[in-house]
Amino acid sequence: MTSSRWGESSLAYRNESTVLTPQHLHNQRLLLLCGGLARAAAPGCRSGEINRHRAVAIGPRGVRAEFEQFGGGRRATAAYGPMERRDAPFTDGIRIRAACNEQRNRLRLRRRIPRRRARTARRGGVQRLIAETIAGADIGAGIEQRLHKSRAITGRRYMQCRVAPVDLHPNSRVKEFFVRAQRGQRECTGKIARGDNRDKRAERGVTHYRNTTLEDSSRMAESPITPRAKDFATWYQDVVLQGDMAEPAEIVKGCMVIKPNGYAVWEVLQRELDQRFKATGHQNVYLPLLIPESFLKKEAEHVEGFAPELAVVTIAGGKKLEEPYVIRPTSETIVGHFLSKWIQSYRDLPMLINQWANVLRWELRTRMFLRTTEFLWQEGHTAHSSHEEALEEVVRMLHVYGDVAENVMAMPVIRGVKSRAEKFAGALRSYSIEAMMQNGLALQAGTSHDLGQNFGKAFDVQFQSKEGKLEYVWQTSWGVSTRLIGGLIMTHSDDKGLVLPPKVAPRKGVIVPIYRKEEERGPVMEAAEKLALSIGAHVDRRDGQTPGAKFFHWERQGVPVVIEIGPRDLAAGNVVLKRRDTGTKEVIPQDTLVAKFNETLEVMQTDLFAKAKQRLADNTVTANSLEEVRAILDDVTAEKGGGKFVMAHLKDDPANDAKLKEFRATVRNIPLEDHYDGPGKCILTGETVPQRVVIAKSY
């Protein structure tokens, strides 16, 4: 008999053969597992034993748990006290009952593992059991170390075990369970994958998880996030869900629920934009959600462009309305109505207002953040006395959007004029910022529109000029939406999950305290709190979570920097700092943490922008014929990627845009700054045009 030290108690382990034969493997695996569960059932047990036929753990006050195997059947017994005893004999499967005194005095854990499943499925059952067992997950780490050591189940085979499909419904409670189970599997197999000092860690059993380091989390088994190279569209959905950014609303067609992490990112973008709006003289207002249907009909091109997307209210208060209301798709019409009341003289101009609101556009095909029936946005509306002044406003706000995209979101964009075929319905000209996603598709990240006098004439918005004449105002409108968050995700995230640039991250740093014994908790937590206060970081104080699970959680949440501190770090006066984007970690002195933390955030912000800018440059090509453009873009899809920004000379004519749409490409914009070869022959008409335009497939 050889004894092993497990936490504060001892469990004797007896094996009758030094080399396990294949026929022993299954029994040995079950006995080791149940020995761990027996230990979990009796926290602080004074004695216990595991052999080929029986596993027993005896705790204080008569708490006892045991497992025995006989013939073709098995019996699991858990006794919660000296007067209470429960038996569960059966032959077709195993039903394990255990009592765990970690968070409560009595917590019951039950899982069924059928005997006659295929071997892989049976291993999946074991993993689910371990993942669901609060103390069992800790015990399981030590158990699986033993399994790995004895080669009962190799680490490779365990890591290949797939607990469950990951494409179940995102709101399904079943999927939640499987995600937790996979997390437990990754924690255990990640610990198995460690090389040095593995056996010593295995003997610690229940306290093993407290010694997990940042290195463990990086070695966890395969992620449930679909790789970008396999299916970019599915990868995007996985990152949004796993990053706790949003989820489909289900009960409302095409809508989403923006979760706390996603909404916190939107709040950061709101603050950055709102500061810039107010710095340029704009004021916030709020206008009605419901717009009289007749308002939209006053501007013919406008209503024609939005007609397929409108949602109309015809009944209210149990009665049919005399005039239906349209739920706000955009606010140009109702703004025109109120401007006609507010503006009388040139002294009232310019009028600069902005609205933070939600809008509704009935979409047939939706993607979270990118295209949903309801979304959040801001829409600016201004009125001016001259067209020149209005154009200055249009370009000014386009550059505001470009500044936030590049300097806050680290997302490079091309600023330019939309083609006539792609302009906003009712505008003279539209301008946009276009960003390239990792799959090469374009994303229109913001727009600014020169509305001319179209809406002024439709709603009779006139002012008396300095000369005493009545003139119509010149209007602009401009907006960005929660689509920016989709662009942020597709620009920076990786196969491990969400990556957020520091300037837009709600939490820029998280400190994960690590301690093995209760007496270590106080000093470690005290140090963590002080460090967090000095750098404005969050301390992960959650109980019942392994450090590996905590690192995994914050990695998926996209936190730029995670800091680890444990008893050894405390003694040495160090901390371990890890960057989310590169995965690199660094041991640094605690007294340099403030400077190093700020420096790391700045470097990370710069590196993310440089990486995205290089991607844009590498995937921008030129073409001098329609055949070249088609050859480059024809096979590009959102799922498999391969997209490019193709720079070609093309005349701004809706007929030419229609030719591109034959292979689902569009003119994204005509850049404000030409970085290519200037004028050239149109690839369709042969006419001379001033410069190349950006052609791409897009979201």
C-alpha positions in Angstrom: 0.0 0.0 0.0 1.2 3.5 -0.9 -0.2 6.5 0.7 -0.9 9.8 -1.0 -1.4 13.2 0.6 -4.7 14.8 -0.6 -5.3 18.2 0.9 -5.5 17.9 4.7 -6.4 14.2 4.7 -5.0 10.9 3.5 -6.5 8.4 1.2 -4.7 5.1 0.8 -4.3 3.8 -2.7 -3.8 0.1 -3.2 -3.2 -1.5 -6.6 -2.6 -5.2 -6.8 -0.6 -5.1 -10.1 2.1 -2.7 -10.9 1.2 -2.7 -14.6 -2.4 -2.2 -15.4 -3.7 -4.6 -18.1 -6.4 -3.5 -20.6 -9.1 -5.4 -18.7 -8.3 -3.5 -15.5 -8.4 -0.1 -17.1 -12.2 0.5 -16.9 -12.5 -0.7 -13.3 -9.5 1.2 -12.2 -10.8 4.4 -13.8 -14.2 4.1 -12.1 -12.6 3.3 -8.7 -10.3 6.2 -8.9 -13.1 8.5 -9.8 -15.4 7.3 -7.1 -12.6 7.5 -4.6 -12.3 11.2 -5.4 -16.1 11.6 -5.0 -16.0 9.7 -1.8 -13.4 12.2 -0.6 -15.6 15.1 -1.8 -18.6 13.6 0.1 -16.7 13.8 3.3 -14.7 17.0 3.5 -12.0 17.0 6.1 -12.1 13.1 6.2 -9.9 11.5 8.7 -9.3 8.3 6.9 -10.2 6.5 3.7 -9.2 3.8 1.3 -9.3 3.0 -2.4 -8.6 -0.4 -3.8 -9.8 -2.5 -6.7 -13.2 -3.2 -5.1 -14.0 -0.4 -2.7 -13.6 3.3 -2.1 -14.4 4.8 1.3 -14.1 8.2 2.9 -15.0 8.9 6.6 -15.4 12.5 7.8 -16.2 14.2 11.1 -19.4 13.5 13.0 -19.9 10.3 11.2 -20.1 11.7 7.6 -19.2 8.8 5.4 -19.2 8.0 1.6 -18.3 4.8 -0.1 -18.4 3.0 -3.4 -18.0 -0.7 -4.0 -18.0 -3.0 -7.0 -19.1 -6.6 -7.0 -19.7 -9.0 -9.8 -21.7 -7.4 -12.6 -23.2 -4.7 -10.3 -22.1 -1.7 -8.3 -23.3 0.0 -5.2 -22.8 3.6 -4.3 -23.6 4.7 -0.7 -23.5 8.2 0.8 -24.2 8.6 4.5 -24.8 12.2 5.5 -24.8 11.6 9.3 -24.7 8.8 11.9 -28.6 8.3 11.7 -29.1 8.7 7.9 -28.0 6.3 5.2 -29.0 5.8 1.6 -28.2 2.9 -0.7 -28.5 2.8 -4.5 -27.9 -0.7 -5.9 -28.3 -1.3 -9.7 -26.7 -3.3 -12.5 -27.4 -1.2 -15.6 -25.6 1.9 -14.6 -24.0 3.9 -11.8 -25.8 6.5 -9.7 -23.5 8.3 -7.4 -24.8 10.4 -4.5 -22.4 12.5 -2.6 -22.6 15.2 0.1 -20.2 18.2 -0.3 -19.6 20.5 2.6 -17.7 23.2 0.8 -20.2 26.0 0.4 -23.1 24.4 2.4 -23.4 21.6 5.0 -25.4 19.5 2.5 -25.1 19.7 -1.3 -26.2 16.7 -3.3 -24.7 15.8 -6.6 -26.2 13.2 -8.9 -25.2 12.1 -12.3 -25.9 8.9 -14.3 -23.2 7.3 -16.3 -24.6 4.3 -18.3 -22.3 1.3 -18.5 -23.1 0.3 -22.0 -22.2 3.6 -23.8 -19.3 3.7 -26.3 -16.0 4.4 -24.6 -15.8 8.0 -25.8 -19.3 8.8 -24.7 -18.6 7.2 -21.3 -15.6 9.5 -20.9 -17.8 12.4 -21.8 -20.1 11.3 -19.0 -17.2 11.3 -16.6 -16.2 14.8 -17.7 -19.8 16.1 -17.2 -19.8 14.6 -13.7 -16.5 16.2 -12.9 -17.5 19.6 -14.4 -20.8 19.6 -12.5 -19.2 18.6 -9.1 -18.2 21.6 -7.2 -15.6 19.9 -5.1 -15.4 17.0 -7.6 -13.8 19.3 -10.2 -11.0 19.9 -7.8 -10.7 16.2 -6.8 -11.0 15.3 -10.5 -7.9 17.2 -11.3 -5.9 15.0 -9.0 -7.7 11.9 -10.1 -7.1 12.5 -13.8 -3.4 13.2 -13.1 -3.3 9.6 -11.7 -5.2 8.3 -14.7 -2.7 10.0 -17.0 0.3 8.7 -15.0 -1.0 5.1 -15.0 -1.9 5.4 -18.7 -5.4 4.2 -17.9 -6.6 7.0 -20.3 -3.9 9.0 -22.2 -3.9 12.7 -22.1 -4.3 12.8 -25.8 -7.4 10.6 -25.8 -8.9 12.7 -23.0 -8.3 15.9 -24.9 -10.0 14.4 -27.9 -13.1 13.7 -25.9 -15.9 16.1 -27.1 -18.5 16.6 -24.4 -21.2 17.8 -26.6 -21.9 19.7 -29.8 -21.5 23.5 -29.4 -24.1 24.5 -32.0 -27.0 24.0 -29.7 -29.3 26.9 -29.2 -27.4 29.8 -27.4 -30.2 30.2 -24.9 -30.6 26.5 -24.2 -30.0 25.5 -20.6 -28.5 22.3 -22.1 -25.8 24.3 -23.9 -25.1 26.2 -20.7 -24.4 22.8 -19.0 -22.2 21.6 -21.8 -20.2 24.8 -21.8 -19.6 24.3 -18.1 -18.7 20.7 -18.8 -16.3 21.7 -21.5 -14.7 24.2 -19.2 -14.2 21.5 -16.6 -12.7 19.3 -19.3 -10.3 22.0 -20.4 -9.2 22.7 -16.8 -8.5 19.1 -16.1 -6.8 18.3 -19.5 -4.9 21.5 -19.3 -3.4 20.3 -16.0 -2.7 16.9 -17.5 -0.8 18.6 -20.3 1.7 20.2 -17.9 5.0 18.5 -18.1 7.3 19.1 -15.1 6.3 18.3 -11.6 3.0 16.7 -12.7 3.0 13.8 -10.3 3.6 16.1 -7.3 0.7 18.2 -8.3 -1.5 15.2 -8.7 -0.9 14.2 -5.1 -2.3 17.5 -3.9 -5.7 16.6 -5.2 -8.3 18.9 -3.9 -5.9 21.9 -3.6 -4.4 21.3 -7.0 -6.5 23.9 -8.7 -5.2 26.7 -6.5 -1.7 26.2 -8.0 -2.9 26.8 -11.6 -1.0 29.6 -13.3 -1.5 31.7 -16.4 0.4 29.0 -18.3 -2.2 26.5 -17.5 -5.0 28.5 -19.1 -3.1 28.9 -22.3 -2.7 25.1 -22.5 -6.3 24.2 -22.1 -7.9 21.9 -24.6 -9.6 22.9 -27.8 -11.9 25.9 -27.6 -15.5 25.6 -28.5 -15.2 28.8 -30.6 -15.2 27.9 -34.3 -11.8 28.8 -35.9 -11.9 31.8 -38.3 -10.3 29.8 -41.0 -13.1 27.2 -40.8 -16.1 29.5 -40.8 -15.7 33.2 -40.2 -19.4 33.9 -39.8 -19.9 31.2 -37.2 -16.7 32.3 -35.5 -18.2 35.8 -35.2 -21.4 34.5 -33.6 -19.4 32.4 -31.2 -17.2 35.3 -30.1 -20.3 37.5 -29.5 -21.9 34.8 -27.4 -18.9 33.5 -25.5 -17.7 37.1 -24.9 -21.1 37.8 -23.2 -21.7 40.7 -25.6 -25.2 39.8 -26.8 -27.6 37.0 -27.6 -30.6 36.6 -30.0 -33.8 37.8 -28.4 -35.7 34.9 -30.0 -39.1 36.1 -28.9 -38.9 39.2 -31.2 -37.9 38.5 -34.8 -34.5 39.8 -35.7 -33.7 41.5 -32.4 -30.9 40.9 -29.9 -30.3 41.4 -26.2 -27.2 43.5 -25.6 -25.6 42.0 -22.5 -23.6 43.9 -19.9 -20.2 43.5 -21.5 -21.6 44.6 -24.9 -23.5 47.5 -23.5 -20.5 48.7 -21.5 -18.5 48.9 -24.8 -21.4 50.9 -26.3 -21.3 53.2 -23.3 -17.6 53.8 -23.9 -18.2 54.6 -27.5 -21.1 56.9 -26.5 -18.9 58.9 -24.2 -16.1 59.3 -26.8 -18.5 60.4 -29.5 -20.6 62.6 -27.2 -17.6 64.5 -26.0 -16.6 65.3 -29.6 -20.2 66.3 -30.6 -20.4 68.7 -27.7 -16.9 70.1 -28.5 -18.2 71.0 -32.0 -21.2 72.8 -30.6 -23.9 70.1 -30.8 -26.7 69.6 -28.2 -28.6 66.4 -27.4 -32.4 66.2 -27.9 -34.9 63.4 -28.0 -37.7 63.1 -30.6 -40.8 60.8 -30.7 -40.4 57.1 -31.6 -43.6 57.2 -33.6 -43.7 59.2 -36.8 -47.0 60.0 -38.7 -47.0 58.0 -42.0 -47.8 61.2 -44.0 -44.4 62.6 -42.9 -42.5 60.0 -44.8 -44.6 60.5 -47.9 -43.6 64.1 -48.1 -40.2 63.2 -49.4 -40.8 60.7 -52.3 -37.2 59.3 -52.6 -36.9 58.9 -48.9 -40.1 56.9 -48.4 -39.3 54.8 -51.5 -35.9 53.9 -50.0 -37.3 52.9 -46.6 -40.7 51.4 -47.5 -39.5 47.7 -47.4 -38.1 48.2 -43.9 -41.0 50.0 -42.2 -43.0 48.8 -39.2 -46.4 50.5 -39.0 -48.7 50.9 -36.0 -52.4 50.9 -37.0 -54.1 50.0 -33.8 -53.7 51.7 -30.4 -55.8 51.7 -27.3 -58.0 49.0 -28.9 -59.0 51.3 -31.8 -57.8 51.7 -35.3 -55.8 54.9 -35.7 -57.0 57.6 -38.1 -53.4 57.9 -39.4 -50.9 55.0 -38.9 -47.7 55.7 -37.2 -44.3 54.4 -38.5 -41.9 53.2 -35.8 -38.8 55.4 -36.3 -36.5 54.0 -39.1 -34.6 57.4 -39.0 -35.7 60.9 -38.0 -35.1 63.2 -41.0 -38.8 63.7 -41.5 -39.9 64.4 -37.9 -36.8 66.6 -37.5 -37.9 68.6 -40.5 -41.3 69.2 -38.9 -39.8 70.6 -35.7 -37.1 72.6 -37.5 -39.9 74.4 -39.3 -41.2 75.5 -35.8 -37.9 76.4 -34.3 -36.2 78.3 -37.2 -37.4 81.7 -38.2 -34.4 83.8 -38.9 -30.7 83.5 -39.9 -30.0 84.2 -36.2 -31.4 80.7 -35.4 -28.7 79.1 -37.6 -26.8 77.0 -37.6 -28.9 74.6 -35.6 -26.9 71.6 -34.4 -28.7 68.8 -32.6 -28.0 65.1 -31.9 -30.2 62.3 -30.7 -29.2 59.0 -28.9 -32.0 56.6 -29.7 -33.2 53.2 -31.0 -34.5 52.7 -34.5 -36.4 49.8 -36.1 -35.9 48.5 -39.7 -37.5 45.3 -40.7 -34.5 43.1 -41.7 -34.9 39.7 -43.3 -31.4 38.4 -42.6 -29.9 39.5 -39.3 -26.5 39.2 -37.6 -26.0 40.4 -34.0 -24.7 44.0 -34.0 -24.2 44.1 -37.8 -27.8 44.0 -38.9 -30.8 43.6 -36.6 -34.4 44.7 -36.7 -33.9 47.1 -33.7 -30.6 48.7 -33.0 -29.1 51.6 -31.0 -27.5 54.6 -32.7 -27.0 58.3 -32.6 -28.3 60.6 -35.4 -27.1 64.1 -35.8 -29.2 66.7 -37.6 -28.1 70.2 -38.5 -29.5 73.2 -40.5 -27.4 75.9 -42.1 -27.9 79.1 -44.1 -25.6 78.0 -47.0 -24.6 74.9 -48.8 -20.9 75.5 -48.3 -21.4 75.6 -44.5 -23.5 72.4 -44.6 -20.8 70.6 -46.6 -18.2 71.7 -44.0 -20.4 70.1 -41.4 -20.8 66.8 -43.4 -17.0 66.4 -43.7 -16.3 67.6 -40.2 -18.5 64.9 -38.7 -17.1 62.2 -41.0 -13.7 63.0 -39.6 -15.1 62.8 -36.1 -16.2 59.2 -36.9 -12.9 58.4 -38.4 -11.1 59.7 -35.3 -13.1 57.5 -33.0 -12.7 54.5 -35.3 -8.9 54.8 -35.6 -7.8 56.4 -32.3 -10.3 54.7 -29.9 -11.3 51.5 -31.6 -7.9 51.0 -33.3 -9.8 50.2 -36.5 -8.4 51.9 -39.7 -11.0 53.3 -42.1 -11.1 54.8 -45.6 -13.0 58.1 -45.7 -14.8 58.9 -48.9 -17.9 59.8 -50.9 -20.6 57.1 -51.6 -21.5 56.5 -55.2 -24.9 57.8 -56.4 -26.3 54.3 -56.3 -25.3 53.8 -52.7 -26.2 57.2 -51.3 -28.8 57.7 -48.5 -32.4 58.0 -49.7 -33.2 61.7 -50.0 -29.7 63.0 -49.9 -27.7 64.9 -52.5 -24.5 63.1 -51.5 -23.5 60.6 -48.8 -20.1 60.1 -47.2 -18.8 57.1 -45.3 -16.0 55.5 -43.4 -15.3 51.9 -44.6 -13.4 49.4 -42.5 -11.9 46.0 -43.6 -12.8 43.0 -41.5 -10.4 40.0 -41.0 -12.2 38.1 -43.7 -11.6 40.9 -46.2 -15.2 42.1 -46.3 -16.0 45.8 -45.9 -18.1 47.3 -43.2 -19.7 50.7 -43.5 -18.9 52.0 -40.0 -20.5 55.4 -40.2 -22.2 57.8 -42.6 -22.6 61.6 -43.1 -25.1 63.0 -45.5 -25.5 66.2 -47.4 -29.3 66.5 -47.6 -29.3 69.8 -49.5 -32.7 71.5 -49.4 -34.8 68.4 -50.1 -36.2 68.0 -46.6 -36.3 71.8 -46.0 -38.6 72.2 -49.0 -40.7 69.1 -48.0 -41.4 70.5 -44.6 -41.2 74.2 -45.4 -38.2 74.9 -43.2 -37.5 78.6 -44.2 -35.6 81.4 -42.6 -35.3 85.1 -43.2 -31.8 85.9 -44.5 -29.7 89.0 -43.6 -31.1 90.5 -46.8 -34.6 90.0 -45.6 -35.4 87.2 -48.1 -37.1 83.9 -47.2 -34.8 80.9 -48.0 -34.9 77.2 -47.4 -32.3 75.8 -45.0 -29.5 73.4 -46.0 -29.5 70.3 -43.9 -27.2 67.5 -42.9 -27.6 64.2 -41.0 -25.0 61.8 -39.8 -25.0 58.6 -37.7 -23.2 55.6 -36.3 -24.8 52.6 -34.5 -24.0 49.5 -32.4 -22.7 48.2 -35.7 -19.4 49.7 -34.6 -19.2 46.9 -32.0 -19.5 44.3 -34.7 -16.7 46.0 -36.6 -14.6 46.1 -33.4 -15.1 42.4 -32.8 -14.3 41.4 -36.4 -11.2 43.6 -36.6 -9.4 42.4 -33.5 -10.7 39.2 -32.0 -9.0 35.8 -32.4 -9.8 32.1 -32.1 -9.7 32.3 -28.3 -12.4 34.9 -28.2 -13.0 38.6 -27.8 -10.1 41.1 -28.0 -10.8 44.7 -27.0 -8.4 47.6 -27.6 -7.6 49.2 -24.2 -9.3 52.5 -25.0 -12.7 50.9 -25.6 -12.4 48.1 -23.0 -14.8 48.5 -20.0 -12.3 46.8 -17.8 -8.7 47.5 -18.8 -7.2 45.1 -16.2 -8.3 42.3 -13.9 -6.3 40.9 -11.0 -6.7 37.2 -10.2 -5.5 36.3 -6.6 -4.2 32.8 -6.2 -3.9 31.1 -2.8 -3.7 27.5 -1.7 -4.4 27.7 2.0 -6.9 29.7 3.9 -4.1 31.5 5.9 -2.7 32.7 2.5 -6.0 34.2 1.4 -5.8 37.3 3.6 -2.3 38.6 2.6 -2.9 37.8 -1.1 -6.3 39.5 -1.2 -5.0 42.5 0.7 -2.1 42.9 -1.8 -4.5 42.4 -4.8 -6.9 45.1 -3.5 -4.0 47.7 -3.1 -2.6 47.0 -6.5 -6.1 47.2 -8.1 -6.7 50.6 -6.5 -3.4 51.9 -7.8 -4.1 51.0 -11.5 -7.9 51.0 -11.5 -8.2 47.3 -12.1 -10.9 44.8 -11.0 -10.2 42.1 -8.5 -11.8 38.7 -9.2 -13.1 37.8 -5.8 -15.3 34.9 -6.9 -15.3 31.8 -4.7 -15.8 28.4 -6.1 -13.9 29.2 -9.3 -10.4 27.8 -10.1 -7.8 30.4 -11.2 -7.7 28.6 -14.6 -11.5 29.1 -15.0 -11.1 32.8 -14.0 -8.3 33.4 -16.6 -10.4 31.6 -19.2 -13.4 33.8 -18.3 -11.6 37.1 -18.7 -9.9 36.0 -21.8 -13.3 35.4 -23.4 -14.4 38.8 -22.1 -11.6 40.5 -24.0 -9.9 42.1 -20.9 -6.6 43.7 -22.2 -4.5 42.8 -19.2 -4.8 40.0 -16.6 -2.5 40.1 -13.6 -1.8 37.1 -11.4 -0.6 37.3 -7.8 0.0 34.5 -5.4 1.9 33.7 -2.2 5.2 33.3 -4.0 4.7 36.5 -6.0 3.9 38.2 -2.7 7.1 36.9 -1.1 9.2 38.0 -4.0 7.5 41.3 -4.5 6.4 40.5 -8.0 3.2 40.0 -10.1 2.7 38.2 -13.4 1.2 40.4 -16.2 -0.4 38.9 -19.3 -1.5 40.7 -22.5 -4.7 39.5 -24.1 -3.7 40.2 -27.7 -0.3 38.4 -27.8 -0.8 36.0 -24.9 2.7 37.0 -23.6 3.3 37.2 -19.9 5.9 39.0 -17.9 7.0 38.9 -14.2 7.5 42.4 -13.0 8.2 44.0 -9.6 5.0 45.3 -7.8 6.4 48.7 -7.4 6.7 49.2 -11.2 3.2 47.9 -11.9 1.5 51.3 -12.4 4.0 52.4 -15.0 4.2 49.0 -16.7 0.4 48.6 -16.8 -0.1 52.0 -18.4 2.8 51.3 -20.8 1.3 47.9 -21.8 -2.1 49.4 -22.5 -0.5 52.1 -24.8 1.6 49.6 -26.6 -1.3 47.2 -27.0 -3.5 50.0 -28.5 -0.8 50.9 -30.9 0.0 47.3 -31.9 -3.7 46.5 -32.6 -4.1 49.5 -34.9 -0.8 48.8 -36.7 -1.8 45.1 -37.2 -5.2 46.1 -38.6 -3.7 48.8 -40.8 -1.2 46.3 -42.2 -4.0 43.9 -42.9 -5.8 46.6 -44.8 -2.7 47.4 -46.8 -1.9 43.7 -47.5 -5.4 43.0 -48.8 -5.9 46.1 -51.0 -5.1 45.5 -54.6 -5.6 47.3 -58.0 -7.5 46.1 -61.0 -7.7 47.5 -64.5 -10.6 45.6 -65.9 -14.0 44.2 -64.8 -12.7 40.7 -65.4 -9.9 41.3 -62.9 -12.3 42.6 -60.3 -14.6 39.7 -60.8 -11.8 37.2 -60.6 -10.6 38.7 -57.3 -14.1 38.9 -55.6 -16.3 36.3 -57.3 -15.7 33.5 -54.8 -15.5 35.6 -51.6 -18.1 34.9 -48.9 -18.6 35.9 -45.3 -18.0 32.4 -44.2 -14.8 31.5 -46.0 -13.4 35.0 -46.4 -10.7 35.8 -48.9 -12.1 39.3 -49.5 -10.1 42.2 -50.9 -10.5 46.0 -51.4 -10.1 46.4 -55.1 -9.0 49.8 -56.4 -10.3 50.4 -59.9 -11.2 53.3 -62.1 -15.0 53.4 -62.4 -17.4 56.1 -63.5 -20.0 57.1 -60.8 -23.1 55.8 -62.6 -25.8 53.5 -61.2 -25.6 51.4 -64.3 -22.0 50.6 -63.5 -22.8 49.8 -59.9 -25.5 47.3 -61.2 -22.7 45.4 -63.1 -20.8 44.9 -59.9 -23.9 43.7 -58.1 -24.0 40.8 -60.6 -21.3 39.2 -58.4 -22.5 40.9 -55.2 -19.8 43.5 -55.1 -20.4 47.3 -54.6 -18.5 50.5 -54.7 -17.8 51.2 -51.1 -16.7 54.8 -51.6 -14.6 57.2 -53.6 -11.7 58.1 -51.2 -11.3 61.7 -50.1 -7.5 61.2 -50.5 -6.2 59.5 -53.6 -3.1 57.4 -52.7 -2.9 55.8 -56.1 -2.3 56.9 -59.7 -4.9 59.6 -60.1 -7.1 59.8 -63.3 -7.6 56.8 -65.5 -10.0 55.0 -67.9 -13.2 53.6 -66.5 -13.1 49.8 -66.6 -16.6 49.7 -68.1 -17.1 52.8 -70.2 -13.6 53.8 -71.1 -14.2 57.4 -70.1 -11.6 59.3 -68.0 -12.4 59.4 -64.3 -10.6 61.4 -61.6 -9.4 58.5 -59.5 -9.8 54.9 -58.4 -12.8 53.8 -56.2 -13.0 51.1 -53.5 -14.8 48.0 -54.7 -15.5 45.1 -52.3 -18.0 42.7 -50.9 -19.5 43.9 -47.7 -21.8 43.3 -44.7 
